[in-house]
Amino acid sequence: MNKILLTVNNTTFSATLLDSVLTDRFKEQLPLTIDMSELNGSEKFYSFSERFPVKSERVGNIKKGDLMFFGSDTLVLFYKNFSTSYSYTRLGTLDHPENLQEVLGRKGVTVRIEEDQK
């Protein structure tokens, strides 16, 4: 199963990734620690120096806990629900994002991402 763990401020969230070429390439980067920047009061993002294989589509609705790629190099973690006209490639979603917004806060954060060994 495609499970990862994201740790922010000593709080760990599990996430389930979709089965895709993007997921396979993303998991090759793990474990990693990244500094994610704040954007729009609804998401955190990190731009990689390399490109990933993506298949962007208009997703319509974003849900809290969605993990997606914007373009071919930017990982986005959403912490609010909203509608969008932008196109993304879905990577996966947090299994239990209930307190995600509180943990992420309003500024940039450091996030540790690793495979779930369970």
C-alpha positions as CSV (number, residue, x, y, z in Angstrom):
1,M,0.0,0.0,0.0
2,N,1.2,3.5,-0.7
3,K,1.4,5.0,2.8
4,I,3.5,7.9,3.9
5,L,4.0,9.9,7.1
6,L,4.2,13.7,7.3
7,T,5.5,15.1,10.5
8,V,5.0,18.8,11.3
9,N,5.8,20.4,14.7
10,N,5.9,16.9,16.4
11,T,2.6,15.9,15.0
12,T,2.5,13.0,12.5
13,F,-0.2,12.6,9.8
14,S,-0.5,9.4,7.8
15,A,-1.4,9.7,4.1
16,T,-2.5,7.3,1.4
17,L,-1.0,7.9,-2.0
18,L,-2.7,7.0,-5.3
19,D,-1.1,4.3,-7.5
20,S,0.6,6.2,-10.3
21,V,3.9,7.0,-11.9
22,L,4.0,10.3,-10.0
23,T,3.7,8.4,-6.7
24,D,6.6,6.0,-7.7
25,R,8.8,9.0,-8.5
26,F,7.8,10.9,-5.4
27,K,8.6,7.9,-3.2
28,E,12.1,7.7,-4.7
29,Q,12.8,11.1,-3.0
30,L,11.9,9.8,0.5
31,P,12.8,10.3,3.2
32,L,13.0,14.1,2.9
33,T,12.6,17.2,5.0
34,I,11.3,20.3,3.2
35,D,10.4,23.8,4.1
36,M,6.9,24.5,2.8
37,S,5.8,28.1,2.2
38,E,2.3,29.5,3.0
39,L,0.0,30.5,0.2
40,N,-3.5,32.1,0.2
41,G,-4.4,31.0,3.8
42,S,-5.3,27.6,2.4
43,E,-2.2,25.7,1.4
44,K,1.5,25.0,1.9
45,F,3.8,24.4,-1.1
46,Y,7.3,23.3,-1.9
47,S,9.0,23.6,-5.3
48,F,11.4,20.8,-6.2
49,S,14.5,21.5,-8.4
50,E,13.4,18.6,-10.7
51,R,10.3,17.8,-12.7
52,F,7.9,15.0,-12.0
53,P,5.7,13.0,-14.4
54,V,2.2,14.6,-14.0
55,K,-1.2,14.5,-15.6
56,S,-2.9,17.7,-14.6
57,E,-6.6,18.0,-14.6
58,R,-9.1,20.5,-13.3
59,V,-10.0,19.1,-9.9
60,G,-12.9,21.5,-9.2
61,N,-12.9,21.0,-5.4
62,I,-10.1,20.9,-3.0
63,K,-10.5,19.1,0.3
64,K,-8.5,19.6,3.5
65,G,-5.6,17.1,3.5
66,D,-5.3,16.8,-0.3
67,L,-1.7,16.3,-1.5
68,M,-1.3,17.4,-5.2
69,F,1.3,18.7,-7.6
70,F,0.8,22.1,-9.3
71,G,2.8,22.0,-12.5
72,S,5.5,19.4,-12.7
73,D,7.6,20.5,-9.7
74,T,5.5,21.9,-6.9
75,L,4.0,19.8,-4.1
76,V,1.0,21.3,-2.5
77,L,-0.6,20.4,0.8
78,F,-4.1,21.9,1.3
79,Y,-5.5,22.6,4.7
80,K,-8.9,24.1,3.8
81,N,-11.8,23.0,1.5
82,F,-12.6,25.3,-1.4
83,S,-13.5,25.3,-5.1
84,T,-10.9,26.0,-7.7
85,S,-10.5,26.4,-11.5
86,Y,-6.8,25.5,-11.3
87,S,-5.4,22.2,-12.6
88,Y,-3.4,19.8,-10.4
89,T,-2.2,16.2,-10.4
90,R,-3.5,14.3,-7.4
91,L,-0.8,12.5,-5.4
92,G,-2.9,11.4,-2.4
93,T,-4.7,12.6,0.8
94,L,-4.1,12.7,4.5
95,D,-6.1,9.9,6.2
96,H,-7.2,12.1,9.2
97,P,-6.6,15.8,8.5
98,E,-8.9,17.1,11.3
99,N,-6.4,19.3,13.1
100,L,-4.2,20.0,10.1
101,Q,-4.8,23.7,9.9
102,E,-3.9,24.3,13.5
103,V,-0.7,22.2,13.3
104,L,0.5,24.0,10.1
105,G,-0.2,27.5,11.4
106,R,-0.1,30.6,9.3
107,K,3.5,30.7,8.3
108,G,6.0,28.4,6.5
109,V,6.7,25.1,8.1
110,T,9.3,22.3,8.0
111,V,7.7,19.0,7.0
112,R,9.4,15.6,7.3
113,I,8.0,13.0,4.8
114,E,8.8,9.3,4.9
115,E,7.4,6.0,3.9
116,D,5.1,4.4,6.5
117,Q,6.9,1.1,7.4
118,K,3.8,-0.5,8.9
